[in-house]
Amino acid sequence: MRNKKYPNSLILTYMRTITERFYSALENQLNEISTNGEPLAEQYKASIILCKKAMAKLKSYISSYSFESVDDEIHFFKEVKPMFYSKYIYFISVYNFLMKRPTGAEDHLKEYINSELADLKRYFDHNAAFYQYYRSGSTQMDQVYFTRGGFDVHVELEKFEEDEVYSTSHDYKLANIIANEKYQDFLNIELQKINNHDERPPEMSIELPLTWTFSKTDLIELIYALVAAGAFNNGNAEIKSVVSFFQTVFHIDLGQYYHKYTDITRRKKDRTLLLDKLKLSLLRKIDQKLDEDGSVQQKLKF
């Protein structure tokens, strides 16, 4: 509902706060599912149900909200809605993969994964113009793509939402692209597991899962620092690939990580909070070890 008492910026901030709370709650529930010990297929099935509920909650909230400006509307349909819908599409893709993947010989599984990857490549090629627009961070067509009332005959044929009040010409396409990128990463990791199956020493297997318990912003700061230092592939690794790796290892979704990185760059003081904390913790650990060694040496003298 439109409120004339407050400037547009405050109304927009409030809408963002509410939708961020919805998304944060969804992520927390999804994280609980990923650690409940259920079979993977059951986890993804439960995740799909959770996403549907979150999507319905988001739609219900926005149905009584009047966008205060074009920027307000663009933000919702470009940044907010695709975050929820891309998760839903991704979980469906992985669930279908788990249900349909062949059993038995690894060659059959490789063939199936490569077939899925080929389908994704065809999708990206078919949507090359908009995919490039999204990947380049362009904004000049945002008002056409992410405000209601726009029309694109190709998008109309593949629209997920029939409610034109709650849809733009490209918000679902963007959600689908984000989901397909993540699904592509998932498939590549599954393929790599097969390729490395006979090469990995037994002692390298991880018996207990590791959970990242610092904030997501902390993890993003660490990832960007490692990439900036050239820690992977002799400095040739792309940030997207490293983010995907850490998301898989820690079973965490960093979402639109570049927004959090932008927040990091805007810090006026303590610009490297996590790195400073890690340095102090390591120095403390080293000092503790030196003190312990010194105590042992003193005891040995007597």
C-alpha positions in Angstrom: 0.0 0.0 0.0 1.3 3.5 -0.9 2.2 5.6 2.0 2.6 9.4 1.4 4.3 10.0 4.8 7.6 8.6 3.8 9.9 9.3 0.9 10.3 6.7 -1.9 13.8 5.6 -0.7 12.4 4.6 2.7 9.5 2.6 1.2 12.0 0.9 -1.1 14.3 0.1 1.8 11.4 -1.4 3.7 10.3 -3.6 0.8 13.9 -4.8 0.4 14.1 -5.5 4.2 10.9 -7.6 4.1 11.9 -9.6 1.1 15.4 -10.2 2.4 13.9 -11.6 5.6 11.7 -14.0 3.5 14.8 -15.1 1.6 16.9 -15.5 4.7 14.2 -17.6 6.3 14.1 -19.8 3.2 17.8 -20.3 3.2 17.9 -21.2 6.9 15.1 -23.8 6.3 17.0 -25.2 3.3 20.2 -25.5 5.3 18.3 -27.5 7.9 17.1 -29.9 5.3 20.6 -30.3 3.8 21.9 -31.5 7.2 19.0 -33.7 8.3 20.6 -36.9 7.1 17.8 -37.8 4.7 18.6 -39.3 1.2 19.5 -36.6 -1.4 16.3 -37.2 -3.4 14.2 -36.6 -0.3 16.2 -33.5 0.6 15.6 -32.0 -2.8 11.9 -33.0 -2.8 11.5 -31.2 0.6 13.4 -28.2 -0.8 11.1 -27.9 -3.7 8.1 -27.8 -1.3 9.8 -25.1 0.8 10.5 -23.0 -2.2 6.9 -23.2 -3.4 5.7 -22.0 0.0 8.2 -19.2 0.0 7.2 -18.1 -3.5 3.6 -18.1 -2.5 4.4 -16.0 0.5 6.4 -13.5 -1.6 3.6 -13.2 -4.1 1.0 -12.7 -1.4 3.2 -9.9 0.1 3.8 -8.1 -3.1 0.1 -8.3 -4.2 -0.7 -5.7 -1.6 2.4 -3.6 -2.3 2.3 -0.6 -4.7 5.7 0.1 -6.3 6.7 3.6 -5.6 8.9 4.0 -8.7 10.3 2.3 -11.8 13.5 1.6 -9.9 11.4 -0.1 -7.2 9.7 -2.3 -9.7 12.9 -3.2 -11.5 14.6 -4.1 -8.3 11.9 -6.5 -7.4 11.6 -8.3 -10.7 15.3 -8.3 -11.5 16.8 -8.9 -8.1 14.2 -10.3 -5.7 11.8 -12.5 -7.5 14.4 -14.4 -9.6 16.3 -15.3 -6.4 13.3 -17.3 -5.1 12.3 -18.8 -8.5 15.8 -19.8 -9.5 16.1 -21.9 -6.4 12.8 -23.6 -7.2 13.9 -24.4 -10.8 17.3 -25.6 -9.7 16.0 -28.0 -7.1 13.5 -29.4 -9.6 16.4 -29.9 -12.2 18.6 -31.7 -9.6 15.6 -33.8 -8.3 14.8 -34.9 -11.9 18.5 -35.7 -12.5 18.6 -37.9 -9.4 15.4 -39.7 -10.5 16.5 -40.3 -14.1 20.2 -40.9 -13.8 21.1 -44.4 -15.0 22.5 -47.0 -12.6 25.3 -49.4 -13.3 28.2 -48.5 -15.6 29.8 -45.1 -15.1 30.0 -44.7 -18.9 26.2 -44.6 -19.0 26.1 -41.9 -16.3 28.7 -39.9 -18.1 26.7 -40.1 -21.3 23.6 -38.9 -19.4 25.4 -36.0 -17.7 26.9 -34.9 -21.1 23.5 -35.0 -22.6 22.1 -32.7 -19.9 25.1 -30.3 -20.4 24.4 -30.3 -24.1 20.8 -29.3 -23.4 21.9 -26.5 -21.2 24.4 -25.2 -23.9 21.6 -25.2 -26.4 19.5 -23.2 -24.0 22.2 -20.6 -23.4 22.9 -20.4 -27.1 19.2 -19.9 -27.9 19.1 -17.1 -25.3 22.5 -15.7 -26.1 21.5 -12.0 -26.3 19.8 -11.8 -23.0 22.3 -14.2 -21.4 25.1 -11.7 -22.4 23.0 -8.8 -21.1 22.7 -10.6 -17.7 26.4 -11.7 -17.5 27.7 -8.2 -18.5 25.7 -6.5 -15.7 24.0 -4.3 -18.3 21.0 -2.1 -17.2 20.0 -0.1 -20.3 17.1 -2.4 -21.1 15.9 -3.0 -17.5 12.8 -0.9 -17.9 11.7 -3.0 -20.8 12.7 -6.4 -19.4 11.8 -5.9 -15.7 8.7 -3.7 -15.6 5.2 -5.1 -16.3 3.5 -4.4 -19.6 6.5 -5.3 -21.8 6.0 -7.9 -24.5 8.3 -10.3 -26.1 6.7 -13.0 -28.4 9.5 -15.5 -27.7 9.2 -15.1 -24.0 5.4 -15.2 -24.1 5.7 -18.7 -25.5 7.8 -20.0 -22.5 6.4 -17.9 -19.7 6.1 -19.7 -16.3 3.8 -17.1 -14.8 0.4 -16.4 -16.4 -0.4 -13.6 -13.9 0.7 -10.4 -15.8 0.3 -8.4 -12.6 3.1 -10.4 -11.0 5.3 -11.0 -14.1 7.5 -9.1 -16.6 8.7 -10.3 -19.9 12.1 -11.5 -18.6 11.9 -12.1 -14.8 11.3 -15.8 -15.3 13.8 -16.1 -18.0 16.4 -14.6 -15.7 15.4 -17.0 -12.9 15.8 -19.9 -15.4 19.2 -18.7 -16.5 20.5 -18.4 -12.9 19.1 -21.9 -12.1 20.6 -23.4 -15.2 24.0 -21.9 -14.4 23.9 -23.5 -11.0 22.6 -26.8 -12.5 25.5 -26.7 -15.0 27.9 -26.3 -12.1 26.3 -29.3 -10.4 26.6 -31.5 -13.5 30.2 -30.5 -14.0 31.1 -31.5 -10.4 29.2 -34.8 -10.8 31.2 -35.4 -14.0 34.5 -34.5 -12.3 33.7 -37.0 -9.5 33.4 -39.8 -12.0 36.6 -38.7 -13.8 38.6 -38.5 -10.5 37.1 -41.6 -8.9 40.0 -43.9 -9.7 42.7 -41.2 -9.1 41.7 -40.0 -5.6 43.8 -41.5 -2.8 41.6 -43.1 -0.1 42.9 -40.8 2.6 41.5 -37.8 0.8 37.9 -38.8 1.3 36.0 -36.6 3.8 34.2 -38.7 6.3 32.4 -35.9 8.1 30.8 -32.9 6.3 32.2 -29.5 7.1 29.8 -26.7 7.7 30.6 -23.0 7.2 29.5 -21.3 10.4 30.7 -17.8 9.8 28.6 -15.4 7.8 28.2 -15.6 4.0 29.8 -12.2 3.7 32.8 -13.6 5.5 33.1 -16.5 3.0 32.7 -14.1 0.1 35.5 -11.9 1.5 37.7 -15.0 1.8 36.9 -16.2 -1.7 37.6 -12.8 -3.3 40.9 -12.5 -1.4 42.1 -16.0 -2.6 41.2 -15.2 -6.2 42.9 -11.8 -6.0 46.0 -13.4 -4.6 46.0 -16.0 -7.5 45.6 -18.9 -5.2 43.9 -21.2 -7.8 45.0 -22.3 -11.2 48.0 -20.1 -11.2 45.8 -17.0 -10.9 43.6 -18.0 -13.9 40.5 -19.1 -12.0 37.3 -17.1 -12.5 35.5 -15.9 -9.3 32.3 -17.7 -10.5 34.0 -21.1 -10.6 35.6 -20.6 -7.1 32.3 -19.5 -5.7 30.6 -22.5 -7.2 33.3 -24.8 -5.6 32.9 -23.4 -2.2 29.1 -23.5 -2.4 29.3 -27.2 -3.2 31.9 -28.1 -0.6 30.1 -26.3 2.2 26.5 -26.9 1.0 25.8 -23.2 1.1 24.1 -20.9 -1.3 25.9 -17.5 -1.7 23.1 -16.2 -4.0 24.1 -13.0 -5.8 27.5 -12.9 -4.2 28.7 -9.8 -6.2 26.2 -7.7 -4.3 27.8 -8.7 -1.0 31.2 -8.0 -2.5 30.0 -4.5 -3.4 29.0 -4.0 0.2 32.5 -5.1 1.3 34.1 -2.6 -1.1 32.0 0.2 0.4 33.3 -0.3 4.0 34.9 2.9 5.2 36.9 1.2 8.0 37.8 -2.4 8.8 37.7 -3.1 5.1 38.9 -6.7 5.5 37.1 -7.8 8.7 37.5 -11.6 8.2 41.1 -11.5 7.0 42.1 -9.3 10.0 40.3 -11.7 12.3 42.0 -14.7 10.7 45.4 -13.0 11.0 44.9 -12.2 14.7 43.6 -15.7 15.4 46.6 -17.4 13.7 49.1 -15.1 15.5 47.4 -15.9 18.8 47.7 -19.6 18.0 51.4 -19.2 17.1 52.1 -17.3 20.3 50.4 -20.0 22.3 52.5 -22.7 20.6 55.7 -20.7 21.3 54.7 -20.3 24.9 54.0 -24.0 25.3 57.3 -24.9 23.7 59.1 -22.5 25.9 57.5 -24.0 29.0 58.5 -27.5 27.9 62.1 -26.3 27.3 62.2 -24.8 30.8 61.0 -28.0 32.4 63.6 -30.1 30.5 66.4 -27.9 32.0 65.6 -29.1 35.5 
